[in-house]
């Protein structure tokens, strides 16, 4: 049995669903990109600000629930 030739006419139900969804809403991919940019794509880090924040961090005591009385 050879696997090199595959039946290219087959489309899964999921592929058909996605094609149908994209036809109904042509702006769907652009909306997805905007949503991703809003939630995941972050601005580059400012290394100076990060270094200042690290330097100004107060060290946490070993056992945070113990009071120093």
trRosetta pair geometry for C-beta under 8 A, 3 or more apart (Angstrom, degrees):
i j d omega theta_ij theta_ji phi_ij phi_ji
2 5 6.1 44 109 22 114 90
3 6 7.2 15 -179 -69 61 90
7 10 5.1 70 106 -14 107 107
11 15 4.8 -121 -171 85 88 128
11 16 5.5 103 132 -55 119 90
12 15 4.7 99 55 5 78 100
12 16 7.1 -142 96 -2 44 87
13 16 5.6 -56 -151 39 34 113
13 17 6.2 39 150 -24 67 105
14 17 5.5 -50 -147 33 32 115
14 18 6.5 31 155 -18 65 103
15 18 5.8 -53 -148 36 32 109
15 19 6.4 32 154 -18 64 106
16 19 5.8 -55 -147 37 31 111
16 20 6.2 31 154 -18 65 109
17 20 5.8 -59 -149 38 28 111
17 21 6.2 30 154 -21 65 109
18 21 5.5 -54 -144 37 31 113
18 22 6.3 28 158 -16 66 106
19 22 5.9 -57 -147 38 29 108
19 23 6.4 30 153 -20 63 107
20 23 5.7 -55 -149 35 30 112
20 24 6.5 29 154 -19 64 106
21 24 5.9 -56 -150 35 31 110
21 25 6.7 -27 168 34 65 98
21 28 6.6 76 140 -83 93 173
22 25 7.0 -80 -137 67 26 66
22 26 6.9 59 172 -108 67 45
22 28 5.7 -119 -113 45 62 134
22 29 7.1 28 -126 -34 107 100
23 26 7.4 8 -144 -71 24 76
25 28 4.4 92 105 -51 106 102
25 31 8.0 -29 149 11 124 137
27 30 5.0 -56 -167 46 71 116
27 31 5.8 77 134 -28 86 100
28 31 5.7 -57 -150 36 30 112
28 32 6.4 32 153 -21 65 104
29 32 5.5 -50 -149 33 34 115
29 33 6.5 35 152 -19 65 102
30 33 5.7 -51 -150 35 34 112
30 34 6.5 34 152 -18 65 105
31 34 5.7 -54 -147 37 32 111
31 35 6.3 33 154 -18 65 107
32 35 5.8 -56 -147 38 30 111
32 36 6.3 31 154 -19 64 106
33 36 5.7 -54 -147 36 31 111
33 37 6.3 32 154 -20 64 106
34 37 5.7 -53 -147 36 31 112
34 38 6.4 34 152 -23 64 106
35 38 5.6 -53 -148 33 32 114
35 39 6.4 3 163 3 66 111
36 39 6.4 -72 -142 49 27 92
36 40 5.2 -35 -174 34 70 118
36 41 6.5 66 133 -18 78 101
37 40 7.3 -61 -94 55 14 76
37 41 4.5 -30 -133 36 56 129
38 41 7.9 46 4 40 19 89
45 50 5.8 13 175 -38 114 139
46 49 4.0 43 98 19 116 115
46 50 6.4 159 86 -16 61 86
47 50 5.6 -56 -144 39 33 112
47 51 6.2 36 156 -22 67 106
48 51 5.8 -55 -148 35 30 110
48 52 6.5 29 154 -17 64 105
49 52 5.7 -53 -147 36 33 111
49 53 6.3 33 153 -20 65 106
50 53 5.7 -54 -147 36 32 112
50 54 6.4 32 154 -18 65 105
51 54 5.8 -53 -148 37 31 111
51 55 6.3 30 154 -19 64 108
52 55 5.7 -57 -146 38 31 111
52 56 6.2 17 159 -11 66 113
53 56 6.1 -63 -142 43 27 102
53 57 6.8 50 153 -48 61 94
54 57 5.8 -35 -156 -3 33 119
60 64 6.3 -25 179 -86 109 105
61 64 6.2 142 68 -92 87 51
61 66 7.3 -112 121 62 134 96
61 68 7.9 -154 -97 -54 165 114
63 66 4.4 47 101 2 113 117
